[in-house]
């Protein structure tokens, strides 16, 4: 609803806050009657269309007492004199214009904001758009806090900012300055907080940084800064938080970082050096920071042995992220740390071979990352009992052994559990209703999953992501999926499941990814999947499924981006309804018994016509609640090893976003479509082992990204087109035709006649058979006798023949 008019009659009001109330429409000019207002909040939600707009703000001119004004998310693009009006308010000290749309302001000759101390312009846009910091800001000489985050400003950081000598808080983050840090910033001696993260800054950090002796918080993260940490950083004795992550800084950590304190004993409490190129052993410098609560050093080149004494003084540490380095922790079996962690991430440390007993003392842990830490042990029973408060557990890529069901007395209740790539065995463990993500893949779990799946019948399970791939699970897949209604991803690939597809899987209305490839399932295409309309990825490959692809697959599963049915016994025609999957990026029907023609309607697979604009989201296991993995820009069609007939439809050449095309090992006839040169995104083409005739279209030379072309064993003739890549391909890719010219060692004769050319390794000519029937192939001997005599020729042309021919 609009702002109620009765509010405008309350002329005695001093404070009016309508922020985030979802009022929308025009700001009533009658609100100017509230001349006693000291505080006016009209800010809105940035995630919605601007809830309020104003064609002018003259109504503000009567609010002489106004000190605080919040117009965040308002559309003021037509209020051309907004700045003149605001500067006339003698008491205004705080102005919030985040997510606003403002008119571009012509710089005034005189601008006199007599009182403004705080200006907030987060994610503000201008009409028309500008790419620079407005110069009028540098005339606000009483500003104490200036926040210009996320305004897409470009060019160097303007040195007009040196005029704002009273600044204590400066936020220029989330812009695209594409410059180094200017020296003029280092002259703002009163700064307590400087935020330049994600500003596309480069160059080194100047030693002049030491002039900012009042700094309490410094954030230079997510830039392209290089070089070492300047020694002058030791002058910042008030520094409490230092963020330098995601840069290219190098060198060892200077010892003065461990002595950052001032006369009030305010120590550094938050330090983030992650994702840089730092080296050495940082604990030699940081071990004295007794007030340090958060330390992030992951993703560097740190190395060394960390001992008990190195950690003894870090008594305040609660968050510790140090993965992706080369550390070895050497502590005694009875060591009890002096800290109590809530976050622990030490992936790739050497902690083993025994399970680290000191973890038992950390009874406040919420996040535990011990992946790839050299543990050759079982998980002790006390771990599950002492850490029931843990929300995230990652023990993957170790050598953990044993049966979970014997060490866990109660069902697992940790929200996210990753025990993948270990040596766990026996039956699958029971889960509580609290688990959201479970990854037990690449272990040795065996037997049926009946108890695991069907044990809890009293209330629906909350699990969203289940990965049991690459185990030794056997028997039929249980038909209890109705108890797991929130599943988004299910991965059961590479087990020993038999029997038919369980009908209750059709009840998984939220399912987006289903992978059951490489099992022993039988029966027809699962009819129950007709109800799983949210499916993005379906992989039923490498099973014993048969029958046809039902037409409803294309009609009901319209969100599909990956459809993989390879290595089954599917038969019949490829249904035209598949072409209704406009989002499809990966179609793999290889190694089946499909017959008939390739559908010409493939041109309707519009996701394969978009060049460099498509990304497939696979819902896979991740960290915390980040479960999506980008497949990237991959688009592919693989119909190889079937019984497909007829011509290659010329319509397929409309798929100019297609990267990989494999039609090999079929019975296709006719020419290669002339328009194949229009498929500019193609990286590999395999048309081998068909009956394709005619010449290779010259346009194929236009495919500048082509890294593999195989047209061997067809009925092609003529000269191989000349192109930047074609002559670099192995000769085996062209044999079994009547082709000539490089890379084949056969010159094209002037009379236009060409010669057949075969290889000598397996798929080419059988030399024993040739010698026994020499009269039958005498013409062929004339061509290839030199190759038989010259070993280097044979090796050069045929060494990779078996390796490269697709089976």
N, C-alpha and C positions, 0 to 999 in steps of 0.2 A: 504494500500500500504506500501511498504518498505520505509525506510528513504531515501529521494532523495540524490543521489550521489553528486549533485552540491553543497550541503551544506558543504561537506568536503573540498571544494576549497576556502571557505571564511576564509582564514587564519588570517584575522585581527579581527575576531569576538571575543568579550569578554563575551557576554552573549548569550546562546542558550537554549531556553526552548521549548521542544517538548512534554511536559507532556500532557497526556490525549488527544492526537491527533489521537489515534487508529492506529498509525504506528505499524507494526508487522514484524516478521521475525528476521533475524540476525542483530545485531548491527554492522555496517561496521567498520572494523578496520581502514579505512581511516579517520575516525573521529578524530583519534589521531593527524592528521595534524593541528588541531585547537589548537595549543600550547599556544595561548594567552587567552584561555577561563578562566574566573574567575567563571562563573556560567554555569552549565550544568544540564538541567532537562530532563530526559528521562522516567519519571514515567508514569505508565499506570493505567488502571481501574482494581480494584481488583475483580470485578464481572465477568470478562471475563477470558479466557485463557490468560496466560502471553503474551502480545503483542510483546515483544522483548526477545531475548535470546542471550547469548554470550558464546562461548566455552572457551574464555580467555578474560582477560581485560588488557593485556599488552599495548594496545593502550593508556591507561590512563597514563602510565609512563612518557609520554612527556609533560603532562599538569602541568608544574611546578607551574603555577599561580593559579590553581584551588582551590577555597575556598568552593564552594557549589556543591555537587553532589547528584542527585536524580535518583536512579535506581529502584524505587519502582515497584513491580510487574514483574520484569524481572526474567527470569530463568537463574541462574548462576550456576546450579548444576554441570556443567562440567568445570567451571573456577576454578580449584583446587588451584591456587595461587593468588586468588583475594585479600586476606588479605595482603600478602606480597607486592603486587603492590600498594594497597591503602596506606599502611603505609609509602611508599616512597614519597608520595606527601607532600612536606614540608609546604604548605599553607592550606591544607584541614582542614576546621573547622566544616563543616556541612555535615553529611552523612545520607541519607535517603534510607533504604532498606526494607521498609514495603512491606508485601505480596510477598517478594522474595522467591525463592528457592535457598538455598545456600548449597555448599558441606560442610560436617562436617570437621572442621578444626582441624588438629593435633596441639596441643599446642606448640608454638615455645618457644625455650629457651630464646630468647630475642625478645621483641616486643616493638617498640618505635614509637608510634604515637605522634609526637612532638607537634601537634597543634589541634587535634580533640577536639571540645567542645560539639557538639551535635550528638548523635547517636540515630536514630529512627529505631526500629526493630518491628513494629506492625505486628502481625499475620504472622511472618516469619516461613518458614518451612525449614527443613534440610534433605539432602540426603547423607547418611542414616539418619533416624529420631533420634533425641536426646531428652531427657526428663529433661535436666538440663541447667542451665545458663552457656554458654561457658565461660571458665576461662579467655580467652584473654581479655574479656571486662573489667576485674578488673585491667588491666594494663594501661587503658586509663586514666591516672591520672589528665588530664586537662579537663575531661568531666564536663560540667556544666548541661547538660540535657541528661538523659538516659531514653528511653521509650521502654519497652519490653512487651507491652500489647499483650495478646492473643497468647502466644507462647506455651501453653500447658506444661509449665515447671512444674515439680513435685518435691516432697521432700521439705525440709526446705529452706527458703530463705537463700542463701549462704552469709556468713559473709565476704567473700572477698570484698563485696561491701563497707566495711569500708575504703578501700584504696582510694575510690573516694571522697576525702575530699572536693573538690570544687563543688560538686553537689548542684544544686539549684532546679532542677526539676527531680523527680523520679517517673516513672509510671511502676508498676509491675502488673497492674490489669489484670483480665481475665486469670489467670493461676491457677494451682492446687497444691499450695505449701503444703497444708495439715499440717500446722504447726502453732505455735503461732508467734506473731511478735517478731523477735529477737532483743535483746538489742543493737546489733551492729548498727541497723538502727537509734537508738536514739542518736548515736554519730555524725550524719551528721548535724552539727550545722548550716550549711548554707542553708539547705533545705527551700525552699519557697512553694513548691508544692509536696505533697506526695499522690500518688494514689495507694491504695491497694485493691480497690473494686473487688468483685467477684474472690477472690484468695483462697477460701476454708481455710481461717484462723480461728483458734479457740483459746480458752484461754481468758485471761483477757487483758485489755489494761494497760500496765505497767505505774507506776507513772513516769518512766523515760521519758515519752512523753513530760514532761515539759521542757526537755533539748532543744527541737526544737523550740527555742524562735523566730526564723525568719519565721516560717510557716505562710503563707497567706491562703493556701487552704489545707485541709486534708480530704481525702475520704477513709473511712473504711467500706463502705456500702456493702451489699450483702455478708456477711461472717457469721461465727458462733461464733462471739465474745460474751462473757458473762461478768457478773459482773457489776460494776458501772462505771460511768465516773470518771476517776481519778481527784483528786483535783488539780494536777499539770497542768491540762489543762488551769487553770486560768493564768499560766505564758505566754500563747501564746497571747500576747497583740496585735500582728499584724494580728491575724486570721480574715479573712473576710468570708470564706466559710467553713462550717463544715458539713460533710455527714456521718451519722452513721446509716442510715436506713437498714432494713432487717438484723438485728442481734438478739441477745437474751439478750440485755442489760437491766438492771433493776434499781430499786431505783427511788428516786425523782430527779428532775433536780436541780443541784447545783446552788446556788445563784450567784456564780462567772461568770456563763455563761452570766448573764445579765450585766456584767461589763467588757466585752472583748473589750478593747479599749487601744490605746497607746497614746503617747504624741501628735500625729498628729490627734487625734480624729477620727481614722479609726475604725468604729464599725463593729461588725458582721452583714453582710448583707444577708447571705444565711445560713439557718439552717434546716437540715433534720434529724429528729429523728424518722421517721415513721417506723412502723412494728417492734416494740420491746416490752419490758415488763415494760416500765416506768410507774410510778404511781404518785399519788398526783395531785396537780394543778400546771401546768407548768407556768401559767401566773404570779404566785408569784415571779418567778425567771426571766422571760423573758420580763416582762412588761416595762422595762426601755430601751429596745433596739430600740432607735428612728431611727436608720439607717437600721433596718431589713426590707428587701423588700420581702423575701420569707421565709415562715415558714410552715414546714410540720411536723405534729405530729400525723398523723392518724394511726390507728391500734395499739394503746397502751392500757394501763389500767388507763389512766388519768380520773379524775373525779372532780366534784366540780361545784360551781356556778361562772360564769364569769360575772362581772359587768362592767359598763361603765369605771370606773377608771382603771380596769385591762388592758384596751385596749387604754387608752387615749394617751400614749406615743408612740404607734406604728404608727407613722405618715407617715412612708415611706412604709408601707406594701402594696404590690400589689398582692401577691400570698399567699393564706391561705388554707391549706389542713389539716383538723382536724377531719375527720370522724372516726367512729368506736371507739369512746370513750364515756364517760358518763358525758357530760357537760349540764348544763342548763344556758341559756343566760337570764339574768335579766337586762333589760334596760327599760328606760322610753319610753312612746309612741312618744315623740318628739326627741329622741336621733338621732343625726347625727354623724356618726363616723368621726374621724380625718384622716382616710385613704381613698384611692380610690382603690378598688380592681379590678383586671382583672380576677382573678381566685378565686372562693369561693366554697369550698367543706366541708360542715358541716353535712353530713349524720349522723343520729342517735343523734344529739343534740336535746334538748328540746327548741324549739323556739316558739311554739304555746301557746295558741290556736288560736290567731289571726294571720293573715298573717303579717309577719314582715315588718313594715312600713319603717324601716331604709334602706331596700333594694332600696327604691326609690332614695336615694342620691347617689347610686353607679352606676354612669352613664357610666363607662368604662368597665363594666363586659363583659367578653366573655364566661366564663364558670360558671354555677350556679348549684350547687348540694345541694339540700335541701330535699333529700329523708328521710322519716321516722323521721320527725322533729316535730310531734305532732300538725300539723296545722289542725284546725277544722274551716275552713272558705272558702269563695270563693276567686278566684283569682281576684284582683281588676283590673279594666279597665286600670288604670295608668301603671300597670306592663307591659302590652303588648306595650303600647305607649312609655314608657320611656326606654325600653330595646330592641330596635330594632336591636342593635349591637350584642346582645348575639348570640353565635354560638351553645352553648350546654345548655340545660335546663333539669333538673331532679327534679321533684316534686313528685315522686312516693311514694307509701306506706305512704300516709297521709290520712286525712279524708276530702279532699277538695271536696266541693259540688258546685252545680249550673250548669247552662247551658253555655258552652263556647261560643255558637253563640250569646249570649246576652252581653258578656263582651269583645269580640274581634271585633273591628270595621273593621279591615282589615284581609285578610287571614294570617295565621301563616307563618312567614318567617324565623324562627330559624332553623338552619340546622338539629340539633338533639333534639327531644322533647320526653321526657318520663314522661307521666302523669298517668302511670299505677297504679292499686290498689288504687283507690280513690272512690268517690261517685259522679262523674260527670254524667250528664244525658242530655236528649234532643238529638237533631240532632248532627251528627258529624260536626266538624268545617271545614271551607274551608282552603286549603293550597295554598301557593305560589309555584312558581317554584324553590325556594331555599332550600326546605326541602329535606333532604336525609334519615332521620330516624324518624319514628313516632311510638310511642308505647302508645296506649290508652286502653290497655287490662285491664280486671278486673275492669270495671266501670259499669255504668248503661245506656250507650248510647242506644237509641232505634230508632224505625222507620226504614225506608229504608236507604241504603247507596247510593241511586241514585244520589242525589245532590252532595255528597262528591266526588263520583268517576267520574261523567260525566259532572261536571260543567265547567272544563277547557278544551276547545276544540281547543284553538288557537295555543298552542305549547306543545310539549311533557313534561310531568312532570319528574323531576329528582329523585324522591323518589326511594330508593333502598330497604328499610326495612319497612314493614308495619305490625303492630301487633294490631289487633282489637279483639283478643280472649276474651271470657268470658264477653260479653255484652248482651244486649237484642235486637240486630239488627234483623230485620225481613224482610219478602218479598223475592223476588228473588235476587240473586247476579247479579248486573247490568252487562251488556255486553259492557263495555266501557274500557276494559283493554288495548286496543290498544294505549290509551293516556299515558300509564305508562310503557314505554318500558325498563326501567332500573331496574325494580324490581328484587331483588335477593331472598328476603324472603317475603312470604305472609302467615299470620296466621289469619284465620277467625274462628277458632274452638270455640265450645261452644256458639253458637248464635242460632237463630231460622230461619235460611235461608231455603227456600223451593224451589221447582222447579228443573230444570235441571242445569247442569254445564254450565257456560257461555262459548260459543265457542271462544270468543276473548282472553281468558286466554292462548290459544295456541300461541298467538303472543309474549308472554313474553320469549324472546330468552335467557335472562340472568338468568331466574328463577332457583334457586337451592334448595329451600325448600318451600313446599306448604302443609299447614295444614288446613283442613276444616272438621276435625272430629267433631262428636257430634252436628250435625245439622239435618235437615229434607230433605236433597237433595234426589232426585229420578232420575230415568233414568239409562242408562247403563254406563259402564266405559267410562270416557270422551275421545272421539276420538281426540279432539283438543290437548290433551297432547302429541300427537305423535311428535309435533314440538318442545317440550321443552326438547331438548336433554341434557341440562346441569343439569337436576334435580338430586339432591343427596338424598333428603328426600321427600317422598310423603305419606301423611296420610289422607285417605278418610274414616277412620273408623267411626262407630256409625252413619250411615246414612241409607237411604232406597234404596241404589243402588242395581241393579240387573243385570242379564245377566252373561255372562262369562268374564273371563279375556282374552282380545284379545292377540293373539300371538305376535303382534308388541311391546307389553310392554317390553318383554325381548330383542327384537331386536333394538328398537329405544332408550330406556332409559338405555343405557349401563353404565352410570355413577352412577346409583342408589346404595345407601348404606342402605337406610331404605325404606321399602315398607310395609305400614300398611293399611289393608283393613278390619279389623275385624268388627264384628257386623253389617253386611249388609245382603243382600239376594243374593249374588253372587252364581252362580251354575256352573255345568259342571265340566270338569276335570281341574286340575292344569296344565297349559300348560308347556311342556318341555322347551319352549323358555325362561322361567324364569331363567333356568340354565345358560343362556348366560350372566347374570348379575354377572360377576366374582367379582365385588367389594361389592356385597350385604353382609351386616352384620346383618340386622334385617329383618326377613320375618314374618309378622303377618297376617295370613289369618283366624284366629279363628272366631267361631260363624257365619258361613255362611252355604251354602248348597252344598259345594264342594263334588264331588263323584269321584269314580274311585280310582286308586292306587296312592300312593305317588311316584312321579317321582324318579327313581333310579339315574337320572342325577344330583341330588342334590350334588353329589360328586364334580361337576364342580364349585361349589360356593367357589372359591379358597380363598376368604377373610376369610372364616370360617375354613380354614385349617391352618392358620398362628397362631402360639401360641405366645401371648404377643407381637404382632407386629402391630396390627391394631388399628387405632383410627378413629372414625367417626367424621367428622366436621359438626356440625349443625350450620347453619347460623342464629344466634339469636341476639336479642338486646344486646348491650354491651355499654361500655364506649368509648367516642370519636369515633374512627373508628375501634375499636376492636369489631367485631361482631360475632366472632366464639366461640362456646362453645364446649369443648371436651366431647363427650359422653363417651369416655374412651375406654376400651378394650371389650365392651359388644358385644357379638354375640348371636343371638337367632333365633329359629324357633318355631313358635306357629301355629299349624294346628288344635287345639282342637275344639271340638263341631262342627264337620262337619259330612259328611256321607262317609268318606273315607273307602275303602275296601282293602283287600289283606294283604300281609305280610309287615312288616317294612323292607324296602330295606336294605340289608346288606351294600350297598354302602354308606349309611348315616354315617356309622362308620368311614369313611375316614375324616370326618369333625372334626379333633382333635383340632381345635381352637374354637369349639362351646361351649358356656357357658350355655345356657338354651334351653331345648328341651321339648316341650309340644305336645303330640299326643293324649291326653285324649279325652274321649267322642266321639269316632268314632266306626267303626265296623271292626277294624283291627284284623287279625287272625295270626296264625303261632307263631313261637318262638321269643323271644327277641334275636337280632343278637349276636352271640358269640363275635364278635369284639367290643362290646360296651365298653369293658375295655380299648380299645385303645384311647377313646375320653377323653384324660387326662385333658381337660380344663372344662369339664362339672361340673356345680355347682348345677343345678336342673334338674331332669328328672320326667316327669309326663306321665305315660302310662295308667292311670286308666280308668275304664269304657270302656273297649274294650272286645275282645274275644281272647286275647293272651293266648297261651298255652305253655306247656313245663316247664322247670325249669328256674329259674333265673340264668344266666350264672355266674360262679364263678369269672370271670374276672372283674365283676362289683365292686369287692372289691379293684381293683387297682385305682379307681377314688378317689384320695386323697383330691380333692377339693369339693367333693359332699356334699352339705348341705341339700338337700331334694330329696327323692326318693318316688314316689307314684305309686304303681302297683296294687292298690286295685281294686276289682271287675273285675277280669279276670278269666282265667281258668288255672292259674299257679299251679304248684304242687312241692312237694319236700321241701328240707331244704333251708331256707334263708341263703345265703352264709355268712360266718363269715368274718367280716372286721372291720376296726377301726371305721367306721362311721355307718354302717348299723344297728348295734344293738342299737344305740342311737336314731334312728328315732322312731316316734310314731307308736304304733301298728296299728293304723287306716290306715296307709299307705300300709298295707299288707292284710287287711281283704278282704273277698269275694273271696278267692281262696282256694286251698287245700295245703297251706303252713304250715310249722312247724318250730319251733326253734325261739330263741329270735330275735326280741322283742315280738313275740307272746308268750303267756303263754302255748303253746302246745309243748310238747316234741316230737321229732321225734322218732317213735317206731323202734325197731330193725328190724322188718320185712319189713320196708320201707313204711308201710302204713301211710298216712297222713290224716288230718281232716280239714274239712271246719271250718272257724272261722268268725263270723259276729260281728258287733258292736251293740250298744244298743241305739244310738241316731240318729234317723231319717233315715239315709242311711243304717243302719244295719237291724236287725230283728225287726219286729213289734210285741211286746209282747202280745198285745191283740189278734192279729190274731193267734199267736202261741197257746195261751191258749184255743182258740175256736177250733183249729184243731190239738190238741196234738198228735193224732195218726199219723198224716202225717209227723211230724217232731220230732218223739221221739228220734231218734239218735242224733239230734242236741241238744236236751235238756240235754243229758248226758254230753256234753262238756261244755255248757255255764251255767248250773244251779249254779255252784259255784260263777260265776260272778254276777248272779242275787241276790244271798244271801249276798255277800260281797260288800258293798258299796264302800270301798276304792279301790277294784280291778276295779270296773266299772269306777270310776273317773280317776284312773291312766291310764287306757287304752283307754278310749273313750271320755274324756272331750273335746278334740279339734277336734273331728271327723267332725262335721259340719263346723267348721272354716277352716279346711285344705282341704276339698274336693273341687276341682275347679268346679265352676258352668259353 
